[in-house]
């Protein structure tokens, strides 16, 4: 295990991506064109001897050519740039844009490069597993690596859910687990846990910026995924597949074999999503042509975070890859930032007829409280060590003055804990 701090990349930029969403890039081009041109000698103020009326005419004659040049420049860029480049720059995406409309002003997005500061709590590149599925580890050496990104946050269910997910991932060869925790400080218990599983992993902390925490709804998981994207960029990784896997989902092992074949962007249905109970692509003749999702809300790509995978070599072509803090639109805006077009999507899961991932959310409950005097947390019983471990996991805590005294039962009868532990 190691600890490291990754400084932000140059050039320095603000992380206020939600402000950038409403400012189209081509408006900045128009503004800069007008500013630079207006300082030229051809557009100087009229001579004092010139009458006011003729000065107005002169100014109009000066401005009109500038407007024409600016419009010509925008039209030239739109017609000559590829569809992928136009989408990445926020200039629209060709025929698909004209078919799908403006989508509430979300087509013109000024994506900035990510510029996150990362703190790595611990990581390991060693795979200590002997067997994956039914073969020794050595037989999987030529497979592309899956970078499995799991955003997580402190709560009562955090450690149990990460443990359950880990025992799925233990069966998957050539996988690096990126666990991004939404808190300020590293969790030593989680470092020990992740290292114990024996698979390659990176544990990082990436707290949500404080200005978003009071929003309803809050953009949960965005800071975590942005940190993971920045980690991939810091390491210049272009060989492998990126997948966002929440810690409370359920995964069929066949999913990993499917997404490992991703050439650009693959998609597949996700079960237990909202009103329809499913979200995923509509496929005709082997091609994705539309989407089935009960909450479209103007999204060009109405898919769940667990419903797609991205090839890193393809993603590396887009310097503006991003995931802005816009709740409900994280998937849509991320996929736009990598220039996705309908023709590039690869349907997986037997032409999107099978469910290989389930959105099985766990209902979170408050931290458990056990009222028990601290003098009984010694080695006279197992309770001291047990309750300490539960506290480290964030599952339960002990108190001496809140709630009802802990009761212990024997032969079907409840007794105060002091009666047993004294």
N, C-alpha and C positions, 0 to 999 in steps of 0.2 A: 504494500500500500504506500501511496505517496500523497503529498499535498503540494498544490501549486496554485499560482494565481496568474491568470491570463489577462494581460492588459488589453484595453480596447485598441482596435486597429486604427491607423490613420487613413484618411483624414477624419478629424473629430466631427461628429454629427450629433444632433439632439435625438433623444429617443422618443420624442413626442410624435409618433407616427399617426396617431389619431387626428392630429391637426393637418398632416400632409394629405390625408385621404381626400379632403375637399379642395385641394389646390392642384389643378391639372398642370402637367409639365409644360405643355405647349403654351400656356399663358405666360410662363416665365420666359420662354423663347421670344414671344411677342414683345414682352416688356423690355428685354435686353436689346432686341433689335431696334425698338423705337428709341431707347436711351442713347445707344451708340450713334444712331443715324442723326438724331436731332442736334448733335454737337458739331456736325459738319458745316463747312463754310456756306454751302448752298442754302442753308436754312437759318442764317443769322437774322437778327431783327432788322427791319427796314431802316433805311437812313432817316434821320430826323426830318429832312426836308420833304420826304414822301408823305402825301396826304394819308389820313387814317384809313379811308376807304380802300385806297390802293394797297395799304399795308395788309388789310384783311384778305384781299385777293392774293397777295403774295404768300401769306401764311397758308392759305388753302391750297395754293399751287404746290407748296412745299410738303404739306402733310399728305395730300392724296397719293403722290407717288410712293411715299413711305408705306402707307397702308396697303397699296397694291403689291409692293415688294414683300411685305410681311405675309399677306395672304398667299402669294405665290410660293413662298418658302414653306408654309405649312402644307399646302396642297402637294408640293413636290415631295416632302418627307412622307406624307401619307401614301402616295402612289408608288414611291420607290422602295421604301423600307418593307421588309418581309412582315408577314402577319405576326410572327413570334416577337419580332423586335418592337412592333407597334404596341403590342399588349404590354411587354415588359416596360416600355417607356410611358405607358399610360395614354397612348394615342388611339386606342381602339384596335380591334382585331379582324378587320376585313369582313368577309361575307357573313361570318357567324355573328358579328356585332350587329350588322344591319338586320339580320333575321331576329335577333333576340332583344333589340331595343336598348334603351339607355340604362335600365336597371337602377332607377332612382339615383342617377348621378355617380354610380360606382365604377363606370368604365374608365374615367380619366383619373388614375391614381398615381400620385407622385411617390413611388417607392424609393426609399433611400437604402443604401447598403446597411446591413446590420453592423452595429458598433457596440456590442455588449462587453461588459467586464465580467469575467467568469472567475469563480473560486472553485477549484477542484478539491474536494475533500479527500478522496482516495480513488485509485484506479489500478487496474491490472490488465495486462495484455496476454497473460498466460492462461491457457486453457488446460485445466487440470483434470478434466473429465476423461474417463477411460473409454466409455462407449456413449454414442448418441443413437437412440433408437436401437437398431440391431447390428450396427457396424462399429468397428473401432474408429477412433477419431482420425487416424491417418488416412482413411479412405475418402475423407471429405475435403482434402486439402485444396482442390482446384475450384471449389464452389465460390461464387461471389459472397462477400460478407453482408449480412443483414445488420444494419444499425437500427436497433429497436429502441425508440425514444419513449420513455415513460415519465410524464409529468406527475408529480405527487405532492402532497401537502400534509402537515401534521394533523392527525385526528385519531380517534379511537381505533378505527379500522385500518390504519395505514400499514402497519407491520404485518398483520394477517393477510392482507390483500397482496402485498409484495411477495410474501412467502408463497402464497398460492400461485401467483404468476410465475415466480422463479421455477417452480416445479413443472410448469409447462415448458419454459425456455430451456431447462436442463436437457430436454430431448432434441433441441434444435442445434445442428452443427453450424459452425462458421457464423456465429452471432456475437455482436458486441452490444451489451446492454447499457444504454445511457439513461441513468436515473437522475432526474433534475428535481430537487426538492425546493418547495416554496417556503423558505425560511432564511433568516439572516446567518445562522451559525450551523456548522456541520453537526450531524447527529452521529456520535461515536458508535452507538448501538447499531445503526444502519450500516456503517462502515464494516463492522465485524460480521454482520449478517451477509452482506453482499460478497465479501471475501470468502466466506465459508462455503458458498455455493460452488466455487471453483470455475466459474465461467468468466470470460473477459468482460469487464465492466468499467464504467466511469461514473462516480458519484459526485455530483456538483450541487451547489446551492445557488438558487436564482430567484430571489424574492420578487413578488409582484410590486411594482412601484406604488408608493403609498397613496398617490393621487387617484389610483383606480380602485382602492380597496373599499371605498364607501359607495361605489356606483352600483346601481340595481338594473340589470345584473352586472356583476363584476366579470372582467375578462379572465376567468380562471384558467390556468394552464398555459397562457400565452407567453409569459416571461420564461417559463420552463422550456417550452419548445423553441423560443428564440435563442435561449442559451445553448441548446443542443445544436441548432443550426450554426451558431457562431463557432462552437467546438469543431464541427465538421469543416468549417471554412478555415479555422486556424491550422488544421492539420492537412489542408489541401487534398482532401479525400475525393477521388473521382472514380474509384473502383468499388462498387457495392450498391446496395439498395437501402433507401431510407423508408422507415415505417414508424408512424406514430401509434403507440399501443398503450392505452390507459390501463391503470392498475386494477380497475374493477371490471374489465371485459373478460369474456370467455373465448378462447382461441382453439380452433380445430388445428391439429398439427399439419394437416394438408395445406393450410394457408401459407405456411412458410415455404413449402416447395413451389407454390404458385407464384408468390411475389418475388422469389429469387430470380425468376425468368424475366422480370420487368426490363424492357428496353428503354422506355421513356416514362410513361405513367400508366400504371395498371389500376383497374377499378373492379369492385365486386360488391355485392349486397351485404348489408349489415342488419342483423335481426334485432328485434325488440326496440325499434326506433319509433317514438311518438305514436300518433293515431293509427297509422297504417301497420305498425308492427314491423316495418322494414323500410330501408332506404337504400337505393341503388340504381344502377344504370338500366335503361331500356335498350335491348339489343335486337337488331334485325339484320339477318344475313351476316352474322359475325361482326357487326359494327355497332358501336354505341351511337344511338341517335337521339336519346332524350334521357330523362331521369324520373324516377318514381320517389317522391318524398312529400310528406304531408305538410311541410313548412317550406315553401319556396322563397317568399319574401324578396323577390327580385334578384335572387342569387343566380348567377350564370352557372355555377357548379354546386347544385344543392345536394351535397354528399356529406356523410359523416366522417369524422376525423379518422376512424378506423377503416374506412372504405376505399383507401387508395394507397399505393406505394410509388416511390419515385426513384428512378435510376440516378445515381450521383453524377455520372458523366454528363447526362442530359442537364441536370440542375446546374452544373458548373458553368453552363453557357450563359447564365443569367445573373449578372452582378447585383441586381436589385431584388434578389430573393428575400422575402420578408413575410412576416405574419403580424400585421398591425393589431393594436388593442381595440378591436371592434367586436363586441360579443355577438355571437350568432353568425358572423361572417368570416371567422378565422380560416376555415377550409377554403371558402370561395376566394378570398383575397390572396391566400398563399398560392393557390393554383393559378390565379391570374398573374402573379409575380414571376412565375416560371413559364409564361407564354403558352399555357395549355390551349390546344384547339381540339375540337371534337374528333378530328381525323387521327389524332395522335394517341387516343385512349385505347388501351389493350384490355378487353374484357377477360376476367379470370373467373374461376369457380364454375367451370363447365358452361361457358357463355352466360355467366351471371344467373344461373338457375339454382345454385347451391348456397347455403349460408355457412360460411367458414369462420365468422366472427360474430359474437353476440354482445350487445350493449347491456350487460347485466349489471346495473347500478346497485350498489349497496346503500341502504338507508343509514345515514350516520346518526349516532346517538351521543348524548353527552358523556363526558368522562366519568367512569365509575368511581364512586367514593366509598371507602371502607373506614368506618370509625373504630379505631383500635389504638390503645395506648402504645407509645413508642417503646416502652420497656419490654413489650411482648414481641418486638421485631428482632429479637436476638436469635441465637442458635438453639433455643430450647425446642423449636419446631421448624417446619419447612416454611412457615408463613412469612418470615422475614425475607428470605431469599426470593420466594415467589412474588411477593408484593413489590419488592424492589425491581424485579425484572418487568413486571407489568407497568411500573412507573416509567422505566426507561423506554418501553415500547409506546408509551402514551395511551395505554388502555385503561388503567385505573390508578388511583392514588389513595394514600392514607391520610386520615385526619384525626385529631384528638378531640375536636370540639364542634363538629358539624354532623347533623343527621343522627340517625339511630345507631346505637352501639351494635357492633358486629356480633351476631349470634352464631353459635356452633351447635350442631345437632348430634345427638348420640342416642341410638335406639329409638329413633323417631321423636325425640324430645329436644326442644331448643333450650340451650343454656347460654349464659353470658360467656364470652371467650375467656374471661379471667378464671372461670371455674375449671376450664380444661388446661389452660396454659400456665397457671400459677404453679 
